[in-house]
Amino acid sequence: MPGRQRKSLEDLKSDLKRIPDAEEAFIEHRSALKAAKFIRDMRTSSKLTQAQLAERLGVTQAVIGRLEAAVGHRGPTIDMLERVASACQMELSLGAAPTGDRKSESDTRHRSKIKIAYAS
């Protein structure tokens, strides 16, 4: 748009701090972004197009596009990740490991993270 100025990252962060629950929403969406990248990485390492993956899953290419774009802040279900892995001829494995002693209060919020990995 002509005449429209872009905000700096610091300005955006400042704006977000004024929104209730913005940090929690960001953390949730960050997880969805990681899952989206995970799906895209599985698909591309299997040399599949979005359309080919969609056909294997019995969904439309638009559904795959939304999954890979992290549309919706919650991200895909474990069931969907398993279906994608299977369609890519991969095995999905979930694991969790203790992160060690954490001293910071902000760090303790994230102690129950699930690490997702795939094997080709």
Biopython code that builds the backbone (N, CA, C, O; Angstrom):
import numpy as np
from Bio.PDB.StructureBuilder import StructureBuilder

atoms = [
    (1, "MET", "N", (0.841, -1.186, 0.000)),
    (1, "MET", "CA", (0.000, 0.000, 0.000)),
    (1, "MET", "C", (0.881, 1.243, 0.000)),
    (1, "MET", "O", (1.841, 1.321, 0.767)),
    (2, "PRO", "N", (0.566, 2.210, -0.850)),
    (2, "PRO", "CA", (1.351, 3.433, -0.861)),
    (2, "PRO", "C", (1.174, 4.197, 0.446)),
    (2, "PRO", "O", (0.069, 4.317, 0.975)),
    (3, "GLY", "N", (2.292, 4.707, 0.948)),
    (3, "GLY", "CA", (2.240, 5.528, 2.150)),
    (3, "GLY", "C", (2.153, 4.754, 3.455)),
    (3, "GLY", "O", (2.201, 5.348, 4.532)),
    (4, "ARG", "N", (2.026, 3.456, 3.372)),
    (4, "ARG", "CA", (1.913, 2.643, 4.591)),
    (4, "ARG", "C", (3.314, 2.273, 5.071)),
    (4, "ARG", "O", (4.130, 1.760, 4.305)),
    (5, "GLN", "N", (3.584, 2.542, 6.353)),
    (5, "GLN", "CA", (4.891, 2.223, 6.910)),
    (5, "GLN", "C", (4.841, 0.873, 7.609)),
    (5, "GLN", "O", (3.853, 0.525, 8.255)),
    (6, "ARG", "N", (5.914, 0.131, 7.466)),
    (6, "ARG", "CA", (6.012, -1.146, 8.151)),
    (6, "ARG", "C", (6.491, -0.906, 9.574)),
    (6, "ARG", "O", (7.319, -0.032, 9.828)),
    (7, "LYS", "N", (5.957, -1.694, 10.492)),
    (7, "LYS", "CA", (6.374, -1.592, 11.884)),
    (7, "LYS", "C", (7.630, -2.410, 12.089)),
    (7, "LYS", "O", (7.836, -3.436, 11.441)),
    (8, "SER", "N", (8.460, -1.947, 12.991)),
    (8, "SER", "CA", (9.651, -2.717, 13.339)),
    (8, "SER", "C", (9.236, -3.885, 14.212)),
    (8, "SER", "O", (8.142, -3.902, 14.776)),
    (9, "LEU", "N", (10.128, -4.862, 14.315)),
    (9, "LEU", "CA", (9.869, -6.020, 15.168)),
    (9, "LEU", "C", (9.650, -5.584, 16.610)),
    (9, "LEU", "O", (8.780, -6.114, 17.302)),
    (10, "GLU", "N", (10.432, -4.631, 17.051)),
    (10, "GLU", "CA", (10.286, -4.138, 18.433)),
    (10, "GLU", "C", (8.919, -3.485, 18.642)),
    (10, "GLU", "O", (8.310, -3.646, 19.700)),
    (11, "ASP", "N", (8.434, -2.749, 17.637)),
    (11, "ASP", "CA", (7.099, -2.139, 17.742)),
    (11, "ASP", "C", (6.018, -3.213, 17.817)),
    (11, "ASP", "O", (5.065, -3.094, 18.587)),
    (12, "LEU", "N", (6.175, -4.262, 17.009)),
    (12, "LEU", "CA", (5.200, -5.352, 17.037)),
    (12, "LEU", "C", (5.204, -6.061, 18.388)),
    (12, "LEU", "O", (4.149, -6.382, 18.935)),
    (13, "LYS", "N", (6.405, -6.303, 18.920)),
    (13, "LYS", "CA", (6.501, -6.937, 20.241)),
    (13, "LYS", "C", (5.832, -6.070, 21.304)),
    (13, "LYS", "O", (5.137, -6.579, 22.183)),
    (14, "SER", "N", (6.043, -4.772, 21.217)),
    (14, "SER", "CA", (5.440, -3.846, 22.171)),
    (14, "SER", "C", (3.914, -3.883, 22.058)),
    (14, "SER", "O", (3.211, -3.879, 23.068)),
    (15, "ASP", "N", (3.411, -3.919, 20.829)),
    (15, "ASP", "CA", (1.966, -4.002, 20.616)),
    (15, "ASP", "C", (1.408, -5.291, 21.216)),
    (15, "ASP", "O", (0.354, -5.280, 21.850)),
    (16, "LEU", "N", (2.124, -6.404, 21.011)),
    (16, "LEU", "CA", (1.656, -7.694, 21.519)),
    (16, "LEU", "C", (1.607, -7.749, 23.037)),
    (16, "LEU", "O", (0.749, -8.419, 23.612)),
    (17, "LYS", "N", (2.526, -7.046, 23.686)),
    (17, "LYS", "CA", (2.547, -7.054, 25.152)),
    (17, "LYS", "C", (1.285, -6.440, 25.738)),
    (17, "LYS", "O", (0.928, -6.721, 26.882)),
    (18, "ARG", "N", (0.614, -5.612, 24.968)),
    (18, "ARG", "CA", (-0.621, -4.969, 25.447)),
    (18, "ARG", "C", (-1.853, -5.841, 25.243)),
    (18, "ARG", "O", (-2.937, -5.502, 25.717)),
    (19, "ILE", "N", (-1.698, -6.949, 24.548)),
    (19, "ILE", "CA", (-2.823, -7.841, 24.277)),
    (19, "ILE", "C", (-2.821, -8.957, 25.320)),
    (19, "ILE", "O", (-1.825, -9.664, 25.469)),
    (20, "PRO", "N", (-3.945, -9.120, 26.052)),
    (20, "PRO", "CA", (-4.010, -10.190, 27.046)),
    (20, "PRO", "C", (-3.795, -11.557, 26.401)),
    (20, "PRO", "O", (-4.324, -11.830, 25.323)),
    (21, "ASP", "N", (-3.034, -12.396, 27.049)),
    (21, "ASP", "CA", (-2.772, -13.774, 26.609)),
    (21, "ASP", "C", (-2.010, -13.875, 25.287)),
    (21, "ASP", "O", (-1.973, -14.944, 24.678)),
    (22, "ALA", "N", (-1.402, -12.778, 24.840)),
    (22, "ALA", "CA", (-0.684, -12.801, 23.564)),
    (22, "ALA", "C", (0.510, -13.745, 23.608)),
    (22, "ALA", "O", (0.788, -14.434, 22.627)),
    (23, "GLU", "N", (1.223, -13.787, 24.740)),
    (23, "GLU", "CA", (2.397, -14.657, 24.823)),
    (23, "GLU", "C", (1.995, -16.126, 24.706)),
    (23, "GLU", "O", (2.657, -16.902, 24.016)),
    (24, "GLU", "N", (0.916, -16.504, 25.377)),
    (24, "GLU", "CA", (0.450, -17.890, 25.286)),
    (24, "GLU", "C", (0.015, -18.225, 23.867)),
    (24, "GLU", "O", (0.303, -19.311, 23.363)),
    (25, "ALA", "N", (-0.674, -17.296, 23.226)),
    (25, "ALA", "CA", (-1.110, -17.519, 21.847)),
    (25, "ALA", "C", (0.099, -17.667, 20.923)),
    (25, "ALA", "O", (0.100, -18.504, 20.020)),
    (26, "PHE", "N", (1.118, -16.855, 21.154)),
    (26, "PHE", "CA", (2.331, -16.945, 20.340)),
    (26, "PHE", "C", (3.002, -18.304, 20.523)),
    (26, "PHE", "O", (3.430, -18.922, 19.549)),
    (27, "ILE", "N", (3.095, -18.767, 21.765)),
    (27, "ILE", "CA", (3.724, -20.058, 22.045)),
    (27, "ILE", "C", (2.948, -21.176, 21.356)),
    (27, "ILE", "O", (3.550, -22.082, 20.781)),
    (28, "GLU", "N", (1.618, -21.123, 21.409)),
    (28, "GLU", "CA", (0.796, -22.128, 20.740)),
    (28, "GLU", "C", (1.017, -22.093, 19.236)),
    (28, "GLU", "O", (1.158, -23.137, 18.599)),
    (29, "HIS", "N", (1.048, -20.881, 18.664)),
    (29, "HIS", "CA", (1.216, -20.775, 17.214)),
    (29, "HIS", "C", (2.624, -21.206, 16.801)),
    (29, "HIS", "O", (2.805, -21.777, 15.726)),
    (30, "ARG", "N", (3.609, -20.940, 17.637)),
    (30, "ARG", "CA", (4.974, -21.364, 17.333)),
    (30, "ARG", "C", (5.010, -22.882, 17.192)),
    (30, "ARG", "O", (5.707, -23.407, 16.324)),
    (31, "SER", "N", (4.270, -23.584, 18.032)),
    (31, "SER", "CA", (4.198, -25.045, 17.930)),
    (31, "SER", "C", (3.553, -25.465, 16.613)),
    (31, "SER", "O", (3.991, -26.424, 15.979)),
    (32, "ALA", "N", (2.516, -24.748, 16.208)),
    (32, "ALA", "CA", (1.860, -25.039, 14.931)),
    (32, "ALA", "C", (2.825, -24.805, 13.770)),
    (32, "ALA", "O", (2.825, -25.566, 12.802)),
    (33, "LEU", "N", (3.645, -23.759, 13.858)),
    (33, "LEU", "CA", (4.631, -23.487, 12.814)),
    (33, "LEU", "C", (5.672, -24.601, 12.735)),
    (33, "LEU", "O", (6.083, -24.995, 11.644)),
    (34, "LYS", "N", (6.094, -25.105, 13.887)),
    (34, "LYS", "CA", (7.057, -26.209, 13.902)),
    (34, "LYS", "C", (6.440, -27.453, 13.269)),
    (34, "LYS", "O", (7.097, -28.148, 12.494)),
    (35, "ALA", "N", (5.184, -27.734, 13.597)),
    (35, "ALA", "CA", (4.503, -28.896, 13.024)),
    (35, "ALA", "C", (4.330, -28.728, 11.516)),
    (35, "ALA", "O", (4.458, -29.693, 10.764)),
    (36, "ALA", "N", (4.042, -27.511, 11.077)),
    (36, "ALA", "CA", (3.890, -27.243, 9.647)),
    (36, "ALA", "C", (5.199, -27.526, 8.912)),
    (36, "ALA", "O", (5.207, -28.148, 7.850)),
    (37, "LYS", "N", (6.296, -27.065, 9.489)),
    (37, "LYS", "CA", (7.609, -27.322, 8.880)),
    (37, "LYS", "C", (7.910, -28.816, 8.880)),
    (37, "LYS", "O", (8.475, -29.338, 7.920)),
    (38, "PHE", "N", (7.538, -29.494, 9.939)),
    (38, "PHE", "CA", (7.736, -30.929, 10.058)),
    (38, "PHE", "C", (7.012, -31.664, 8.926)),
    (38, "PHE", "O", (7.581, -32.551, 8.291)),
    (39, "ILE", "N", (5.760, -31.288, 8.680)),
    (39, "ILE", "CA", (4.975, -31.905, 7.604)),
    (39, "ILE", "C", (5.609, -31.609, 6.251)),
    (39, "ILE", "O", (5.765, -32.510, 5.427)),
    (40, "ARG", "N", (5.971, -30.367, 6.022)),
    (40, "ARG", "CA", (6.599, -29.978, 4.752)),
    (40, "ARG", "C", (7.914, -30.746, 4.550)),
    (40, "ARG", "O", (8.193, -31.213, 3.446)),
    (41, "ASP", "N", (8.721, -30.878, 5.615)),
    (41, "ASP", "CA", (9.988, -31.608, 5.508)),
    (41, "ASP", "C", (9.757, -33.081, 5.171)),
    (41, "ASP", "O", (10.474, -33.646, 4.345)),
    (42, "MET", "N", (8.759, -33.708, 5.806)),
    (42, "MET", "CA", (8.457, -35.100, 5.479)),
    (42, "MET", "C", (8.062, -35.232, 4.018)),
    (42, "MET", "O", (8.535, -36.124, 3.314)),
    (43, "ARG", "N", (7.187, -34.331, 3.569)),
    (43, "ARG", "CA", (6.697, -34.394, 2.182)),
    (43, "ARG", "C", (7.838, -34.197, 1.192)),
    (43, "ARG", "O", (7.990, -34.973, 0.248)),
    (44, "THR", "N", (8.641, -33.157, 1.410)),
    (44, "THR", "CA", (9.694, -32.850, 0.438)),
    (44, "THR", "C", (10.805, -33.902, 0.456)),
    (44, "THR", "O", (11.378, -34.203, -0.591)),
    (45, "SER", "N", (11.118, -34.465, 1.630)),
    (45, "SER", "CA", (12.151, -35.503, 1.658)),
    (45, "SER", "C", (11.660, -36.777, 0.971)),
    (45, "SER", "O", (12.465, -37.597, 0.530)),
    (46, "SER", "N", (10.345, -36.938, 0.882)),
    (46, "SER", "CA", (9.759, -38.069, 0.159)),
    (46, "SER", "C", (9.541, -37.744, -1.316)),
    (46, "SER", "O", (9.034, -38.566, -2.079)),
    (47, "LYS", "N", (9.933, -36.534, -1.701)),
    (47, "LYS", "CA", (9.816, -36.070, -3.088)),
    (47, "LYS", "C", (8.368, -36.101, -3.591)),
    (47, "LYS", "O", (8.093, -36.468, -4.734)),
    (48, "LEU", "N", (7.465, -35.707, -2.708)),
    (48, "LEU", "CA", (6.045, -35.631, -3.066)),
    (48, "LEU", "C", (5.627, -34.176, -3.232)),
    (48, "LEU", "O", (6.127, -33.293, -2.535)),
    (49, "THR", "N", (4.719, -33.937, -4.148)),
    (49, "THR", "CA", (4.101, -32.618, -4.242)),
    (49, "THR", "C", (2.961, -32.564, -3.231)),
    (49, "THR", "O", (2.552, -33.589, -2.687)),
    (50, "GLN", "N", (2.462, -31.373, -2.989)),
    (50, "GLN", "CA", (1.290, -31.255, -2.114)),
    (50, "GLN", "C", (0.126, -32.056, -2.683)),
    (50, "GLN", "O", (-0.601, -32.712, -1.937)),
    (51, "ALA", "N", (-0.050, -32.006, -3.986)),
    (51, "ALA", "CA", (-1.160, -32.734, -4.626)),
    (51, "ALA", "C", (-1.003, -34.241, -4.451)),
    (51, "ALA", "O", (-1.983, -34.940, -4.197)),
    (52, "GLN", "N", (0.223, -34.747, -4.587)),
    (52, "GLN", "CA", (0.448, -36.188, -4.420)),
    (52, "GLN", "C", (0.188, -36.626, -2.980)),
    (52, "GLN", "O", (-0.429, -37.664, -2.742)),
    (53, "LEU", "N", (0.662, -35.829, -2.023)),
    (53, "LEU", "CA", (0.411, -36.159, -0.622)),
    (53, "LEU", "C", (-1.086, -36.107, -0.330)),
    (53, "LEU", "O", (-1.619, -36.976, 0.360)),
    (54, "ALA", "N", (-1.750, -35.103, -0.850)),
    (54, "ALA", "CA", (-3.196, -34.975, -0.643)),
    (54, "ALA", "C", (-3.934, -36.198, -1.170)),
    (54, "ALA", "O", (-4.844, -36.708, -0.517)),
    (55, "GLU", "N", (-3.540, -36.667, -2.354)),
    (55, "GLU", "CA", (-4.188, -37.844, -2.942)),
    (55, "GLU", "C", (-3.993, -39.068, -2.046)),
    (55, "GLU", "O", (-4.926, -39.844, -1.839)),
    (56, "ARG", "N", (-2.786, -39.238, -1.520)),
    (56, "ARG", "CA", (-2.514, -40.377, -0.633)),
    (56, "ARG", "C", (-3.326, -40.311, 0.653)),
    (56, "ARG", "O", (-3.692, -41.342, 1.216)),
    (57, "LEU", "N", (-3.608, -39.088, 1.120)),
    (57, "LEU", "CA", (-4.360, -38.920, 2.367)),
    (57, "LEU", "C", (-5.862, -38.845, 2.146)),
    (57, "LEU", "O", (-6.633, -38.914, 3.103)),
    (58, "GLY", "N", (-6.285, -38.705, 0.894)),
    (58, "GLY", "CA", (-7.708, -38.581, 0.610)),
    (58, "GLY", "C", (-8.266, -37.218, 0.980)),
    (58, "GLY", "O", (-9.426, -37.090, 1.373)),
    (59, "VAL", "N", (-7.417, -36.195, 0.849)),
    (59, "VAL", "CA", (-7.836, -34.816, 1.117)),
    (59, "VAL", "C", (-7.477, -33.974, -0.104)),
    (59, "VAL", "O", (-6.891, -34.479, -1.062)),
    (60, "THR", "N", (-7.822, -32.712, -0.070)),
    (60, "THR", "CA", (-7.485, -31.828, -1.181)),
    (60, "THR", "C", (-6.098, -31.226, -0.981)),
    (60, "THR", "O", (-5.559, -31.231, 0.126)),
    (61, "GLN", "N", (-5.530, -30.708, -2.064)),
    (61, "GLN", "CA", (-4.238, -30.032, -1.986)),
    (61, "GLN", "C", (-4.338, -28.827, -1.070)),
    (61, "GLN", "O", (-3.365, -28.482, -0.401)),
    (62, "ALA", "N", (-5.492, -28.183, -1.026)),
    (62, "ALA", "CA", (-5.682, -27.017, -0.159)),
    (62, "ALA", "C", (-5.505, -27.384, 1.317)),
    (62, "ALA", "O", (-4.992, -26.584, 2.099)),
    (63, "VAL", "N", (-5.925, -28.584, 1.693)),
    (63, "VAL", "CA", (-5.754, -29.038, 3.076)),
    (63, "VAL", "C", (-4.264, -29.147, 3.395)),
    (63, "VAL", "O", (-3.824, -28.722, 4.463)),
    (64, "ILE", "N", (-3.497, -29.710, 2.481)),
    (64, "ILE", "CA", (-2.045, -29.831, 2.691)),
    (64, "ILE", "C", (-1.419, -28.437, 2.767)),
    (64, "ILE", "O", (-0.551, -28.181, 3.602)),
    (65, "GLY", "N", (-1.864, -27.549, 1.895)),
    (65, "GLY", "CA", (-1.367, -26.173, 1.924)),
    (65, "GLY", "C", (-1.629, -25.505, 3.263)),
    (65, "GLY", "O", (-0.764, -24.808, 3.795)),
    (66, "ARG", "N", (-2.831, -25.720, 3.813)),
    (66, "ARG", "CA", (-3.157, -25.129, 5.119)),
    (66, "ARG", "C", (-2.318, -25.752, 6.232)),
    (66, "ARG", "O", (-1.871, -25.050, 7.139)),
    (67, "LEU", "N", (-2.103, -27.054, 6.167)),
    (67, "LEU", "CA", (-1.264, -27.710, 7.177)),
    (67, "LEU", "C", (0.154, -27.152, 7.133)),
    (67, "LEU", "O", (0.754, -26.890, 8.176)),
    (68, "GLU", "N", (0.689, -26.969, 5.926)),
    (68, "GLU", "CA", (2.058, -26.496, 5.783)),
    (68, "GLU", "C", (2.194, -24.997, 6.049)),
    (68, "GLU", "O", (3.302, -24.502, 6.257)),
    (69, "ALA", "N", (1.089, -24.286, 6.043)),
    (69, "ALA", "CA", (1.112, -22.847, 6.328)),
    (69, "ALA", "C", (0.734, -22.564, 7.777)),
    (69, "ALA", "O", (0.679, -21.405, 8.189)),
    (70, "ALA", "N", (0.477, -23.602, 8.541)),
    (70, "ALA", "CA", (0.101, -23.470, 9.957)),
    (70, "ALA", "C", (-1.151, -22.630, 10.139)),
    (70, "ALA", "O", (-1.244, -21.827, 11.067)),
    (71, "VAL", "N", (-2.113, -22.821, 9.245)),
    (71, "VAL", "CA", (-3.387, -22.121, 9.379)),
    (71, "VAL", "C", (-4.123, -22.734, 10.559)),
    (71, "VAL", "O", (-4.302, -23.950, 10.628)),
    (72, "GLY", "N", (-4.540, -21.897, 11.473)),
    (72, "GLY", "CA", (-5.123, -22.373, 12.728)),
    (72, "GLY", "C", (-3.998, -22.467, 13.733)),
    (72, "GLY", "O", (-2.988, -23.119, 13.467)),
    (73, "HIS", "N", (-4.144, -21.848, 14.852)),
    (73, "HIS", "CA", (-3.017, -21.718, 15.775)),
    (73, "HIS", "C", (-2.682, -22.992, 16.535)),
    (73, "HIS", "O", (-1.633, -23.046, 17.178)),
    (74, "ARG", "N", (-3.508, -24.001, 16.491)),
    (74, "ARG", "CA", (-3.249, -25.207, 17.280)),
    (74, "ARG", "C", (-2.401, -26.238, 16.548)),
    (74, "ARG", "O", (-1.742, -27.051, 17.196)),
    (75, "GLY", "N", (-2.398, -26.229, 15.248)),
    (75, "GLY", "CA", (-1.599, -27.185, 14.494)),
    (75, "GLY", "C", (-2.310, -28.510, 14.312)),
    (75, "GLY", "O", (-3.434, -28.691, 14.780)),
    (76, "PRO", "N", (-1.642, -29.450, 13.620)),
    (76, "PRO", "CA", (-2.267, -30.735, 13.319)),
    (76, "PRO", "C", (-2.315, -31.648, 14.538)),
    (76, "PRO", "O", (-1.565, -31.471, 15.498)),
    (77, "THR", "N", (-3.199, -32.613, 14.479)),
    (77, "THR", "CA", (-3.295, -33.613, 15.550)),
    (77, "THR", "C", (-2.190, -34.652, 15.367)),
    (77, "THR", "O", (-1.579, -34.749, 14.303)),
    (78, "ILE", "N", (-1.950, -35.417, 16.412)),
    (78, "ILE", "CA", (-0.995, -36.520, 16.324)),
    (78, "ILE", "C", (-1.469, -37.505, 15.260)),
    (78, "ILE", "O", (-0.657, -38.044, 14.507)),
    (79, "ASP", "N", (-2.772, -37.743, 15.194)),
    (79, "ASP", "CA", (-3.323, -38.639, 14.179)),
    (79, "ASP", "C", (-2.950, -38.154, 12.781)),
    (79, "ASP", "O", (-2.547, -38.953, 11.937)),
    (80, "MET", "N", (-3.081, -36.855, 12.529)),
    (80, "MET", "CA", (-2.742, -36.330, 11.206)),
    (80, "MET", "C", (-1.246, -36.473, 10.930)),
    (80, "MET", "O", (-0.852, -36.810, 9.814)),
    (81, "LEU", "N", (-0.413, -36.219, 11.939)),
    (81, "LEU", "CA", (1.024, -36.405, 11.756)),
    (81, "LEU", "C", (1.347, -37.865, 11.413)),
    (81, "LEU", "O", (2.202, -38.133, 10.569)),
    (82, "GLU", "N", (0.665, -38.800, 12.067)),
    (82, "GLU", "CA", (0.870, -40.221, 11.770)),
    (82, "GLU", "C", (0.434, -40.548, 10.351)),
    (82, "GLU", "O", (1.114, -41.297, 9.648)),
    (83, "ARG", "N", (-0.695, -39.993, 9.926)),
    (83, "ARG", "CA", (-1.187, -40.226, 8.564)),
    (83, "ARG", "C", (-0.216, -39.674, 7.530)),
    (83, "ARG", "O", (0.051, -40.320, 6.517)),
    (84, "VAL", "N", (0.317, -38.474, 7.786)),
    (84, "VAL", "CA", (1.278, -37.871, 6.853)),
    (84, "VAL", "C", (2.542, -38.716, 6.797)),
    (84, "VAL", "O", (3.051, -39.003, 5.714)),
    (85, "ALA", "N", (3.049, -39.113, 7.953)),
    (85, "ALA", "CA", (4.258, -39.939, 7.990)),
    (85, "ALA", "C", (4.047, -41.225, 7.203)),
    (85, "ALA", "O", (4.900, -41.617, 6.407)),
    (86, "SER", "N", (2.918, -41.879, 7.422)),
    (86, "SER", "CA", (2.615, -43.122, 6.711)),
    (86, "SER", "C", (2.534, -42.888, 5.207)),
    (86, "SER", "O", (3.064, -43.679, 4.426)),
    (87, "ALA", "N", (1.882, -41.819, 4.800)),
    (87, "ALA", "CA", (1.760, -41.495, 3.376)),
    (87, "ALA", "C", (3.117, -41.198, 2.749)),
    (87, "ALA", "O", (3.312, -41.390, 1.548)),
    (88, "CYS", "N", (4.049, -40.729, 3.567)),
    (88, "CYS", "CA", (5.419, -40.440, 3.105)),
    (88, "CYS", "C", (6.332, -41.645, 3.285)),
    (88, "CYS", "O", (7.544, -41.551, 3.094)),
    (89, "GLN", "N", (5.736, -42.783, 3.655)),
    (89, "GLN", "CA", (6.457, -44.025, 3.920)),
    (89, "GLN", "C", (7.518, -43.833, 5.004)),
    (89, "GLN", "O", (8.669, -44.246, 4.866)),
    (90, "MET", "N", (7.082, -43.193, 6.077)),
    (90, "MET", "CA", (7.942, -42.946, 7.227)),
    (90, "MET", "C", (7.231, -43.406, 8.482)),
    (90, "MET", "O", (6.020, -43.624, 8.485)),
    (91, "GLU", "N", (7.992, -43.548, 9.533)),
    (91, "GLU", "CA", (7.448, -43.907, 10.829)),
    (91, "GLU", "C", (7.550, -42.698, 11.743)),
    (91, "GLU", "O", (8.609, -42.078, 11.841)),
    (92, "LEU", "N", (6.475, -42.365, 12.401)),
    (92, "LEU", "CA", (6.452, -41.248, 13.337)),
    (92, "LEU", "C", (6.802, -41.768, 14.718)),
    (92, "LEU", "O", (6.241, -42.766, 15.172)),
    (93, "SER", "N", (7.722, -41.099, 15.383)),
    (93, "SER", "CA", (8.023, -41.475, 16.760)),
    (93, "SER", "C", (8.021, -40.215, 17.617)),
    (93, "SER", "O", (8.562, -39.176, 17.237)),
    (94, "LEU", "N", (7.409, -40.337, 18.764)),
    (94, "LEU", "CA", (7.350, -39.232, 19.710)),
    (94, "LEU", "C", (8.179, -39.606, 20.919)),
    (94, "LEU", "O", (8.166, -40.754, 21.361)),
    (95, "GLY", "N", (8.895, -38.644, 21.448)),
    (95, "GLY", "CA", (9.691, -38.915, 22.631)),
    (95, "GLY", "C", (9.774, -37.684, 23.503)),
    (95, "GLY", "O", (9.657, -36.556, 23.023)),
    (96, "ALA", "N", (9.973, -37.904, 24.756)),
    (96, "ALA", "CA", (10.152, -36.796, 25.688)),
    (96, "ALA", "C", (11.312, -37.148, 26.594)),
    (96, "ALA", "O", (11.495, -38.307, 26.966)),
    (97, "ALA", "N", (12.090, -36.145, 26.943)),
    (97, "ALA", "CA", (13.236, -36.365, 27.811)),
    (97, "ALA", "C", (13.342, -35.208, 28.781)),
    (97, "ALA", "O", (13.012, -34.074, 28.433)),
    (98, "PRO", "N", (13.795, -35.477, 29.984)),
    (98, "PRO", "CA", (13.976, -34.384, 30.942)),
    (98, "PRO", "C", (14.989, -33.380, 30.402)),
    (98, "PRO", "O", (15.955, -33.750, 29.735)),
    (99, "THR", "N", (14.758, -32.142, 30.691)),
    (99, "THR", "CA", (15.650, -31.098, 30.196)),
    (99, "THR", "C", (16.719, -30.740, 31.207)),
    (99, "THR", "O", (17.537, -29.862, 30.932)),
    (100, "GLY", "N", (16.750, -31.379, 32.360)),
    (100, "GLY", "CA", (17.746, -31.064, 33.381)),
    (100, "GLY", "C", (17.214, -30.025, 34.343)),
    (100, "GLY", "O", (16.045, -29.644, 34.283)),
    (101, "ASP", "N", (18.074, -29.574, 35.221)),
    (101, "ASP", "CA", (17.673, -28.571, 36.207)),
    (101, "ASP", "C", (17.488, -27.224, 35.537)),
    (101, "ASP", "O", (18.366, -26.748, 34.818)),
    (102, "ARG", "N", (16.346, -26.620, 35.777)),
    (102, "ARG", "CA", (16.034, -25.294, 35.247)),
    (102, "ARG", "C", (15.858, -24.345, 36.409)),
    (102, "ARG", "O", (15.137, -24.647, 37.360)),
    (103, "LYS", "N", (16.491, -23.234, 36.341)),
    (103, "LYS", "CA", (16.393, -22.277, 37.429)),
    (103, "LYS", "C", (15.412, -21.148, 37.140)),
    (103, "LYS", "O", (14.846, -20.558, 38.060)),
    (104, "SER", "N", (15.216, -20.853, 35.871)),
    (104, "SER", "CA", (14.357, -19.738, 35.486)),
    (104, "SER", "C", (12.892, -20.166, 35.503)),
    (104, "SER", "O", (12.553, -21.254, 35.037)),
    (105, "GLU", "N", (12.030, -19.312, 36.037)),
    (105, "GLU", "CA", (10.599, -19.619, 36.078)),
    (105, "GLU", "C", (10.039, -19.747, 34.670)),
    (105, "GLU", "O", (9.196, -20.607, 34.412)),
    (106, "SER", "N", (10.501, -18.899, 33.758)),
    (106, "SER", "CA", (9.996, -18.969, 32.388)),
    (106, "SER", "C", (10.375, -20.284, 31.724)),
    (106, "SER", "O", (9.631, -20.775, 30.875)),
    (107, "ASP", "N", (11.511, -20.867, 32.088)),
    (107, "ASP", "CA", (11.917, -22.128, 31.510)),
    (107, "ASP", "C", (11.052, -23.287, 31.998)),
    (107, "ASP", "O", (10.820, -24.235, 31.248)),
    (108, "THR", "N", (10.576, -23.230, 33.224)),
    (108, "THR", "CA", (9.810, -24.352, 33.773)),
    (108, "THR", "C", (8.465, -24.518, 33.089)),
    (108, "THR", "O", (7.881, -25.600, 33.148)),
    (109, "ARG", "N", (7.960, -23.480, 32.444)),
    (109, "ARG", "CA", (6.692, -23.612, 31.729)),
    (109, "ARG", "C", (6.797, -24.588, 30.573)),
    (109, "ARG", "O", (5.800, -25.192, 30.179)),
    (110, "HIS", "N", (7.985, -24.747, 30.029)),
    (110, "HIS", "CA", (8.162, -25.525, 28.810)),
    (110, "HIS", "C", (8.829, -26.874, 29.052)),
    (110, "HIS", "O", (9.373, -27.457, 28.114)),
    (111, "ARG", "N", (8.804, -27.377, 30.255)),
    (111, "ARG", "CA", (9.508, -28.617, 30.593)),
    (111, "ARG", "C", (8.874, -29.849, 29.965)),
    (111, "ARG", "O", (9.554, -30.863, 29.811)),
    (112, "SER", "N", (7.610, -29.802, 29.602)),
    (112, "SER", "CA", (6.928, -30.982, 29.080)),
    (112, "SER", "C", (6.842, -30.978, 27.560)),
    (112, "SER", "O", (5.918, -31.564, 26.995)),
    (113, "LYS", "N", (7.784, -30.330, 26.894)),
    (113, "LYS", "CA", (7.755, -30.302, 25.439)),
    (113, "LYS", "C", (7.887, -31.708, 24.890)),
    (113, "LYS", "O", (8.557, -32.561, 25.473)),
    (114, "ILE", "N", (7.246, -31.934, 23.771)),
    (114, "ILE", "CA", (7.367, -33.214, 23.069)),
    (114, "ILE", "C", (8.249, -32.973, 21.856)),
    (114, "ILE", "O", (8.012, -32.051, 21.076)),
    (115, "LYS", "N", (9.245, -33.790, 21.708)),
    (115, "LYS", "CA", (10.128, -33.693, 20.553)),
    (115, "LYS", "C", (9.630, -34.693, 19.527)),
    (115, "LYS", "O", (9.426, -35.863, 19.849)),
    (116, "ILE", "N", (9.435, -34.253, 18.312)),
    (116, "ILE", "CA", (8.931, -35.120, 17.259)),
    (116, "ILE", "C", (10.043, -35.324, 16.237)),
    (116, "ILE", "O", (10.704, -34.375, 15.816)),
    (117, "ALA", "N", (10.232, -36.566, 15.851)),
    (117, "ALA", "CA", (11.247, -36.877, 14.853)),
    (117, "ALA", "C", (10.688, -37.890, 13.883)),
    (117, "ALA", "O", (9.785, -38.653, 14.227)),
    (118, "TYR", "N", (11.214, -37.905, 12.679)),
    (118, "TYR", "CA", (10.792, -38.923, 11.728)),
    (118, "TYR", "C", (12.003, -39.616, 11.153)),
    (118, "TYR", "O", (13.096, -39.053, 11.100)),
    (119, "ALA", "N", (11.798, -40.831, 10.728)),
    (119, "ALA", "CA", (12.881, -41.611, 10.132)),
    (119, "ALA", "C", (12.447, -42.023, 8.742)),
    (119, "ALA", "O", (11.333, -42.507, 8.542)),
    (120, "SER", "N", (13.325, -41.829, 7.800)),
    (120, "SER", "CA", (12.975, -42.215, 6.427)),
    (120, "SER", "C", (13.508, -43.586, 6.093)),
    (120, "SER", "O", (13.308, -44.072, 4.980)),
]
sb = StructureBuilder()
sb.init_structure("model")
sb.init_model(0)
sb.init_chain("A")
sb.init_seg("    ")
for serial, (resi, resn, name, xyz) in enumerate(atoms, 1):
    if name == "N":
        sb.init_residue(resn, " ", resi, " ")
    sb.init_atom(name, np.array(xyz, "f"), 0.0, 1.0, " ", f" {name:<3s}", serial, name[0])
structure = sb.get_structure()
